[in-house]
């Protein structure tokens, strides 16, 4: 477990951080509650209760914003409901909290690796916004056309199905509306908007009230049977055909006057509409570009450092009769260069540091060789010292004080200014009841590092031993 205040590793059995003194009871409870909400959300997602899963996962993230599993699952649910921008937002935030070994990498790559599918998702959102504007302006027919295209481009866009069903109900096409709601219900079985629309469609007319001025009485047998009218052959009516032609002409004229200018206007303002709903997506893309530039800059600096070391090694002139004396130095330098080409978490510098301790700088007559040796020590020793210190802190947190003392000693050997290693070496001896050695290292902290944050604690424990 990691302390939420100072970030140090702590045993799960500890109730208080020994480094900063933070009480961990509330932190553990919030972590447990966050995981419970995540488990609830996962269970609901498995039975396609996506709305309920979203509520549970949001509660989980409110308690622990760095719950990577909950955030990734929330992104998957948003993507399943057709909310592509919301899904990408959650995955990018997840990547920010855990850059390495994160499933969000795979999800983002799957979305971006298929340009055709990504373009369809973008087009679906654009057309949905256009349809929403048409619906607000009362152009139901145009909105329905756009929404049908949206559901073709993104068959999981729940909001598009809901708006389409609402417009179809408004225009009296109840059966088509019901089919749209059934499709939305298969994606999210507990969506309150979908269920409310379904209930409105299933409500009998007698429960909605009589708006036509009818009496509301139940129809009897006599009223339910329609009288049979006598059949009569209709005579050809030329006026019906004339009216049909006139209606077509009027329809074309209205199309030219009303619909075409509206379409032209919407086409011109389409780019401005895109900015409204895609500002978040553009911001995420910009953040990703900045991260790529930063990584490329780090790679460039690292390559310059490797090239500089290689140039220094290649520039050394070794006397023929003393070439074997320089082999250990150059072999160690080559191994260090090889480790620099690896990721930071994969570098193993301890064997290189051990090899450097075996090299005696007095055997070299060349100032360049001594400078190279000191440069390697200056870069490697502090890192290795911190690694031994971290290992010792893990042993210390598990009450393995003898093992911790050995690691702290190694940390001091590679960096005599590592005040943390000196202080905790004294603490390890203190726990082992070796008060003489504990006093020795407390005194070193107090005397040699008066400005250190450890000085006050060392003084307090030293006084306890003396009393």
N, C-alpha and C positions, 0 to 999 in steps of 0.2 A: 504494500500500500504506500502511496505517496502523500506526504503532508501537504494539505492545500495552502498552507501559509508560506513555508520555506522550500517545499519541493523535495525534501530529503526522503530517502527510503525508510519505511518504518515497518516493524512487524505488525501483522494483523491483530495480535493479542494486546498490543499497547493501547492504552487509553489516553495517553498524552505524548506529544512529540518531545523527545529529549533534546532536540536541537533548539527549538524555539519555544517550547512549553505550551503549544496550542492544544486545547481540549478537543479530542477527536470523537467524542460520543455523538454529538449532533451531526458531524460530518458523516459518520458511519450510518446513522439512521437515514439521512437524506439519500446517501448512495443506495441503501437497501430499498427505500421507497421508490427511487427512480427506476431501479431494476424491476420492481414489482409492476410498475406502470408499463414498462417496456414489455414484460411477459404478457400482460393483459392485452396490450396493443397487438402483439404478435399472434396471440390466440384469436383475436377478432379478425385480423387480416387473413388468417387461414380459412375462415368461413365467409370471407368477402363482406364483412361488416366494416367497410373502409372508413365510414364517417366515425364510428365508435373507436376505431383504431387510431384515427387522427387525434381525437380528444385525449386518449390515453397517452399517446406518444408526446403530445405537447405538454401534458402534465409531467411526464418523465423528464423532458428537457428543461422545464422550469426549475426542477429540483437539481438537475445536473446537466448543464449545457454541454459538457464534454462527453456525454454518453453517446459514443460513436455509433453503436449498434442501433440505438433509437433514432438517431438523426438519419442514418442511411436508410432505415426501414421507412421513415416518414417520406423521404425522397422517392422511394419506390412506389409508395401508395399515391403520392401526388402524380407521378408519371403514369400510373395505371388509370388514374381518373382524367388524364389528358392535360394536366397542369404542368407542362414541360418546364416553364420558367421557374416555378416554385420548386420543382424537383431538382433542377440544376443548382438553385440557390442553396438548398440543404446540403447537397454533395460538396459544393465548393467550401461551405463553412466547415463541413466535416474534414475536408482536406487541410484546412487551416489549423485545426486542432490536432490532427494526426497525419503529418505529411507522408509517413512511411507505412507500408503494409496496411493500406486502407482499401476496403472493397469499393469505396467511392471512385477510385481510379478506374476500375473496370466498368462501372456504370456510365461514367462520363465518356470513356472511350467508345463504348458501344453506341452511345447516342451520336457522337461526333464522327465515328468511323464510317457511317452510312450517309453520305451527303444527300442522297435522294430522299431518304426518310426524314432527315433533319429539315430539308426544304419543305416537305409535305406538312410537318408539324408547324413550321413558321407560317406557311400559307393558311393552315387551318385557323390559327389564332388571328391572322389578319382578316380573314373572311368572317370570322365570328364577330369581331369588332364592327366590321361593316354592316353585318346583319343586325346587330344590336342597335346601331344608329338608324337603320331603315325602320326597325320596329318602333323606335321612339318617335319617328316622323310619321308613322301610320302606314308606311309602305309594306304591308304584310306580305304581299306576293313576292316582292324582291327579297325580303328577309328570308322567306321560306326557301327560295332558290339557293341563296347563299348558304343557309344552314344545311341543306341536303348535301351540298358539295363539301361542307366542313366534316360531316359525319362520314363521308367517303374517304377524305384525306386522313382523318384521325377517328377511327371507330370507337375509341374509348373516351371521347370528349363528352363528359356527362352534362356539363352546362349547355352544350349545343343541343343535345337531345331534349333537355328540359325546356329550353326556349322554343325549339321547334314544335314540341307537343303543345305548348301554351298557345302558339300562333294557330296551330291546326284546330285546337278546341275553339278558339275565337271565331274561326271561319267555318265551324260546324262539321269538321272532318274528325269525328270522335274516334273512329276505328284506327285511322292512321296515327292519331295522337297517342292512342293506347299502345300501339306497337312500339312507338318511340320510347314511351315510359317503361315498357317491358324490357327493352334493350338496356336502358339506363339502370333498371333494377337488377339486371344480371351482373352489371359491373359493381354496383354498390347496393347491397340488399337493404341497408338501413338509412339511406339518404332521405332526410326529412322532407326536402322539397319534392322529390319523386313520389314519396308516399302520400303527401298532401294532394298532389295533382291526381293521383290514382283514386284517392277517396272522393275528390270532387266529381270525377267522372262516373264513379259507381253510385253516387247519391241519387236516389229516386227523385222524380220531379215533385212528388207530393211533399218531400222534406225540404225542398228548396223554396217553397212558397209559390203561390199562383199569381203570376204577373200579368195574365191575359184577361183577368176579370171572370174566370170560370168559377163555378160553384164549388169545385173540389170534391163533388160527390163521386162515389165509385160507380163506374159505368155498369148498367144492367144488361140483361140479355138482349133487350130490344135495341139498346143503343150500340151494342158491340157488333150487331149484324147489319151490314150495309145492304140497302135495297138494291136489287138487280135492275139496272136501267136497260131500257130497250136499245138494241143495237141499231145504229143508223149509219149508212155509208156517207162519209164526208165528201163533199164536192171539192174539186181542185180549187185552191185559193191562191191566186197570183200575188195577193198582197203580203202573204207570209214570206214569199221569196224576196219581194221588194224590201220588206222590213229587215230581212237578214242582211241584204247587200248594204242597206243604209247603216245598220249596226256595225258591220265590218269597217266601213269607211270612217264612221265616227271613232271606232276603236283605234284605227291607225292614226287618225288625227290627234287623238289624246296621247297616244304613245309618243308622237313627234313633239308635242307641246310640253308634256309633263315629264315623261320618263327619261327621254334622251338627254335633256339638259341636266337632270338630276344625276344620271350616270356619269356624264362628263365632269360635273362638279366633284363627284366623289372620287373619280379617277385622279383629278388634280390634287385633291387633299389627302390622297392615300398615304403619301410619305410622311406627312405630319401626324397622321393617325398612328403610324407604326411607332413613332418615337414615344407615344404615351405609354403603350403597353410593353415596349421593349427596352425602356431605359434601364431596368434592372438587369436584363440579359446583356446589354452592352457593357454595363459596369462590371459584370462578372467576367466578360471576355477581356476587358481592359486589365482587370486584376491578374488574370491568368497570363496575359502578355508580359506584364511587369515581372511576374515570378520567373518566366522563361528568360527574360533579359538579365535578371539578377543571377540566375544559375549559370548563364553563359558567361557573365562577368567573373563569377567565382572560378569557373573552369579556366578562363583565360589567365587569371592571376596565378592559379595553381600551376598551369603549364609554364608560365614565365619563371616561377620559382624552380620548377624541375629543370628547365633549360639552363637557368643560371648555375645551379649546382653541377649539372653535367658539363657546362663550359669550364667551370673551375677545375673539375676533375681532369678534363681533357687537356687543360693548359699546364698541368704540373709536369715538370721534367724530372724524371727519376734516374738517379745514377745507376748504371748497369750493375755495379757490385752490391747495391743495397735495395734492389727491387723487391726482395722478399719482405723487407721491413715495412714497405708501404702497402703490401697486399691486404692486410687486415683493415686498414683505414679505407682503402678504396672499395673493398668488398662491402664494408658496412655502409658506406655512402650509397653504393648502388642499391642495396637492400632498402635503404630509407627512401630513395627515389621511387623504387617500385611500390612501396607502401603508400606514397603520396598519390599515386595514380588510382588508388582504391577509394571507395566511399569512406567517410570518417568513421562510421560505425564498424567497418570491416578491417580497419588498420590494427595491426598487432606490433607495437613498438617496443614491448618489453624485451624480447630477445636482442633487438638492436641495442637497447640501452645496456643490457648485460655485456654485450660484445665491446661496447665503448669503454666500460670500466676496466677491461683487460688491456687496453692500449695505453702505453706509457708515452706521453708526449715528449719526454726527455730524449728519446731515441731519434727524434727527427731534427735534422739540421735546417731544413727549409722552413722559413716563416709561414709560407703559404700552407704547408701541411699542418702546422700547429693551428693556424687560423681556421682551417677546415674542420679539424678535430673539435676545436672550441665552439665553432658554429653548430656542429651536429649536436654537441652536448647541450648547448643553450636552447636548441629547438626541441630536443627529444626529452631531456631529463624532466622539465616541469610537467609535461604531459603524462609521462610514466608515473611521476610522483603523485599526481592527482588520481590516476587509475588505482594505484596501490592504496591511497587514502580512501577511495570509494569502497574498495573491497573490504578494508578494515572497518569502515562504518557499518557495512552490512553485517559483519561478524559481531560488532559491538551491539547492534540493535537486537541481535539474537542471543545476547548474553554469552557469547563465545569470546571471552576477554583475552584468553591466551592467544588464540588465533588472530584476534584483532591487533594485539600488541606487535605480533610479527609483521603484519602488513604495514602498520604505522612506522615501524622501524625502517622498512624498505622505502617508504615514502620519504622519510627524513634523509636517507642515504642519497637519494637522487635530488633532493631539494631541501637544503638546510633551513630555508626560509618558510617552509610550509608550516605555518603556525597552527593550522587546524590539526595536522598530524601530530605535532608536539603536544598540543593540549589533550587530545584524545588518547595519546599514549599514556599521559599522566592519569587520565580518568580510568583507563584500563588497569593500570597498576593499583589505583585506589580501590577498584572493585575487587581486585585480587588480594587486598589487604597488604600489599607491598608498599607501605607508607613512605619508606626512604626514597624509592625510585619515583613515587608519585610526587613527593616534595621537590625532587630534582627537576622534573619536567614542568611542574607548576612555576617554579622559580625561573626557569628559562623563559617561559611565556611572559612573566611579570617584568623581568629585567631586560630581555632582548627585544621584546615587542610591546613597548608601553602604549602604543597607539592602537593596538589590536582590540577587536571586540571581545576577544577571549580573556583579556587581562583581568577584568572585573570578576568573572567566574573563577578564574584560576586563583585569584587572591582570596575569594570566599572559601574555596575548598582547602587552600593551604592553611587558612586560619582554623578550619575545622580539625585538620590533622594536628596542628600545634596545640589546640585546646585538649 
